[in-house]
Amino acid sequence: MRVLDFGSSPRASSSLDFKLRWGATTQPIPSYIYQVRGKPPILDASGAMVQRLVHFWQRVPRPVADAFGPEVCRRWLV
């Protein structure tokens, strides 16, 4: 095997740091945001709103996270 896809991670995140320690290299992946109205959202991992959502998600009970997690990822993260 010559190539292993580690998957995507936000810049300056702990998951990216972990992958880089295992020898991963970064490649920019273009992404497009369909804007219905107004300004496009700010997708900054260190932003206050994102931090609040992460804080909330860490406290969601495991069965709820297991049930809704895949849908949340499909709609909001990918």
C-alpha positions, 0 to 999 in steps of 0.5 A: 500500500502506498497511499492511505487516505486519513480523511479530511480535518479542519485546519488547526484542529487536534485531529489534523495534528494527530494525523500529521504526527502519523506522517500525513500530508495536507492537500487542499480540497475545494468545497462549495457552499450553496447560499440560500440568502445572506452572507455565507456562514463563517466556518471557523473551528475556533469561532465562538458559535462552533465552540458552543456547539462542540461543547453542547455535542460533548454533553449529548447522551451517547444514544442520542449522539449515535442516533443523530450523529450521522445525519448531523455530519451529512447535513452540516460537516460534509 
